[in-house]
């Protein structure tokens, strides 16, 4: 039964919540380690929401077209998400998203505003 369950998980897609959070087909929610993307649901300005939707769409594309591996850190964040490193085709998503300009490095410190980037 265990092998069958793993095979079924492999066929099911991850649900992308936003640019740095995914939900596994079996219910676990993961906060991807190493980067931060703009918010989509609780954005503080229109430009943050727009950038967040772009990051979310890119993450959906990456997960849909590659071999996804989730390595749980064993830690849980304040929203009860499992903190995990996620790779696609062997490449860390943090590296990809940052390199493409859709995210910035993040390691648990106070998050910076995405709204000040376009402020005059």
C-alpha positions in Angstrom: 0.0 0.0 0.0 2.8 2.4 0.8 4.3 2.2 -2.7 0.9 2.7 -4.2 0.3 5.8 -2.1 3.6 7.3 -3.2 2.8 6.6 -6.8 -0.6 8.3 -6.5 1.1 11.4 -4.8 3.6 11.5 -7.7 0.7 11.8 -10.2 -1.1 14.5 -8.3 -0.1 18.1 -8.6 0.9 20.4 -5.9 -1.4 23.4 -5.3 0.4 26.7 -5.4 -1.0 29.0 -2.7 1.4 31.9 -3.6 5.0 32.3 -4.8 6.6 30.7 -1.8 3.9 28.3 -0.4 2.5 25.1 -1.8 0.0 22.5 -0.7 0.8 18.8 -1.2 -1.9 16.5 -2.7 -2.1 14.7 0.7 -2.8 17.9 2.7 0.5 19.2 4.0 1.3 22.8 3.4 4.9 23.9 2.8 6.6 27.3 3.2 9.5 27.0 0.8 12.8 28.0 2.4 15.3 30.4 1.1 13.2 33.1 -0.5 10.3 35.4 -0.1 7.8 36.5 -2.8 5.2 39.3 -2.7 1.8 38.5 -1.1 -1.2 37.9 -3.2 -4.0 37.5 -0.6 -2.9 40.1 1.9 -1.0 42.4 -0.4 -0.4 45.9 1.0 -0.5 47.6 -2.4 -1.6 46.9 -5.9 2.0 46.5 -7.2 2.7 43.9 -4.5 -0.4 41.9 -5.5 0.6 42.1 -9.2 4.2 40.9 -8.6 2.8 38.2 -6.3 0.5 36.8 -9.0 3.4 36.8 -11.4 5.6 34.8 -8.9 2.7 32.4 -8.2 2.1 31.8 -12.0 5.9 31.1 -12.5 5.9 28.6 -9.5 2.9 26.8 -11.0 4.7 26.5 -14.3 7.9 25.2 -12.7 6.1 22.6 -10.6 4.0 21.4 -13.5 7.0 20.8 -15.8 9.6 19.1 -13.6 10.4 16.5 -11.0 9.5 18.0 -7.7 11.2 17.0 -4.5 10.3 18.3 -1.1 12.8 18.1 1.8 11.2 19.0 5.1 13.4 20.7 7.6 11.4 19.3 10.6 10.4 22.9 11.6 7.0 24.5 11.5 6.3 28.2 11.0 3.8 30.4 12.9 1.1 29.6 10.4 1.6 25.8 10.9 3.3 25.3 7.6 6.1 22.8 7.3 9.3 24.6 6.3 10.9 22.8 3.4 13.5 23.1 0.6 11.9 22.3 -2.7 13.7 21.4 -5.9 12.6 21.1 -9.4 14.7 18.9 -11.7 17.4 19.0 -9.0 17.5 22.9 -8.8 16.5 24.7 -5.6 13.4 26.8 -6.2 15.0 29.6 -4.1 17.8 29.9 -6.6 15.4 29.9 -9.6 12.9 32.4 -8.2 15.6 34.8 -7.0 17.6 34.5 -10.2 14.5 35.3 -12.3 13.8 38.4 -10.1 10.5 37.1 -8.7 11.8 36.7 -5.2 14.4 37.9 -2.8 16.5 35.9 -0.3 14.7 35.2 3.0 15.9 33.3 6.1 13.3 34.1 8.7 14.2 37.7 9.4 11.5 40.5 9.4 10.1 40.6 5.9 10.6 43.8 4.0 7.8 45.6 2.2 7.3 45.0 -1.5 5.4 48.3 -1.9 8.4 50.5 -1.4 10.1 49.2 -4.5 8.0 51.3 -6.9 7.5 54.3 -4.6 8.7 57.6 -5.9 
